[in-house]
């Protein structure tokens, strides 16, 4: 069987190569394009997060192995690239590789549109262009060689001289082979400095070449993804300890002249390679005794046709995962799981996170069904921790966090799933009714006073509509959103407020919280714990909520109201000694809106009365 | 014989920080110029944005030995002291208030004590300027307000005490450089001396009071400049946040939460770099936060 790289089920294939030197921001670019709607390789083949790329590599494992094998056949590796010439492509050995490569490529990219990133492809580009016998669209990311050197020094302990030489050689491999290709060449800083604007440019470019993009991708999510934490090295002029050769300087300047979109890339005028670069790599080749290895390559290329490395046994991704957190819930847990199982779509999974229960209520569920997983913790990690653990273990596209004392009404899932799919939506929740009073319903929460107490809201519409806050007892999010915002706040080790914190965080990032009135869930409401210890934990979470999210003046007012409460001192000391202040400044950086925006959005006038009390003292 | 030999090598930089101190500044500078040898010693006046013209006298020829540094903007006591400390060239740096009269022979004992390897910070006996017979030898805390509680004399010569009053302290320049000086996150006035001593102890050095050296310090009823209570509360909370475990910190919070300035001070704290500072100090310290509290039996925090 020969896969067809040009069409899939009659639809012409169109795709994007993301190219550039290692550490140039190709991963970030790839994820951004992916968020704009170009699908990546099959998820089971995607390489996960690694040190240095905490937000993911977004590379196909199979194709990375292919590229490595191709390089090894030429006595080379990604850190010791061969001389930039295209003679190898005409060797008979290489010609044998074309078909397996095409099959592998089509197997890992099952869709008609695709996106492939691997910096090694800079070195093997002519091979892939031949193997796929059609022209993809090129997105090339460039970065200053010193920044690359600093990044490689940190991640791989490479000497800066090696990194700079690598950058030069990668460029000399890549640039001539781009000739005539539709190319967008972008500096890394440009993507970071104005992500939404860059996304518009790239959308236009890709749209003009026949790619269909998702027009409703939330700009907030894009901007968040490209936030400053990804800027491994922000400086442009650092004391790297090496100098650029005249040729390298000329190359960098030349690259700057090619920035932007070209329908047919023109590599003319590209300066020659520095002679010292070749010496460096020849030395490395001798030093590490790099030999042409064909056995490895033969093994990889000989893998059965179709899908070389994809594990087909792995089940398809479930549409949703319900994460039920439980602590000493007794028979309620089993009832909740049974009801969820009956009302969820047939392929959805349920994960029960048992937070160190002592009543063994989780035991009967352990072997009930293959789609029900039980995670039993021996040490208590708290509500936020348990919910995050469940989300981490989930595989569904939608995560539904549920308490273990709820009873969902038939037909809750479809309206929730529809509402949560919209790109601007962060979280959705159903109408709640008390367990034995089905006529009474509440529809989300709002802050009631400057101590951030909350009250329930009545229904405001029949279709999904935004509310300030959603209760955490039953809350649905897209998994990607949960991943981007980082789940529930890990510092909420106490009781309550973790759901309020999540909603406030979503709103401040520009993601909406919706109530879906058609979905109805019965919930067993319980009185707040009165015990002294629990009160301190309650106070702790409340103080953390205020500390994380209120601006200076509102925080002042908030503390003024709360300071006379019992256990305030201990809770405040614990908040202060935790990472709350650090998290506070991080949230300020990553938010689009501030707390005042939020309060105005919902016409809360909690903080309208402001007092400033300052007294001079004398000693 | 030994004392004479050391005196010959006396290498002192006196940093005097001033803000609207009036005539006292001149008296302070005069006592240093008259008690210190010209060779090896220097006097640096850091003017933290005075508006009363009190530094004009420094242009007179008899004050040519004193160097004047004017701060670029109002730095507060920690920032101004650090600025002066960085300009100092001698082996031992003395930080003095600008309303201090140094007694004859103050320099040698203080210098000799500061030169000991295991000593981080030293201070002389502090006399009250207008209340004869009232003196203090370092201080401790005996209330959760962390208010300065002066200690009586506890020994002869130099001996360790918990904290040294910032009105007059000395340290080797190496110590100043290793600690980075006073904490510049403390606003304007207050707690910078206790914070520094606490840090010195935790880094494994000792703070000694040198009873054979003496200065007179003017204890004032009123500041000649505005000190906001909110800032003082903030500084105390910052000190506690940086150095205390949560139980001791809760004691301090419990005391201060009664005050009207508490919420604003706490909000300022939340927006400051206190957490990063706390992490840094925890990393660099050799001794745990509770060590000093146990060492000097500061029961109010135990």
Interface residues (C-beta under 8 A of the other chain):
Chain A: X547 X552 X553 X555 X556 X557 X558 X559 X560 X563 X564 X568 X569 X570 X572 X573 X574 X576 X577 X579 X580 X581 X582 X584 X585 X612 X613 X614 X615 X616 X617 X618 X619
Chain B: X219 X220 X221 X222 X223 X226 X227 X228 X229 X230 X232 X237 X241 X245 X246 X247 X249 X250 X251 X253 X254 X257 X260 X261 X262 X263 X264 X266 X267 X268 X269 X270 X271 X272 X274 X275 X276 X278
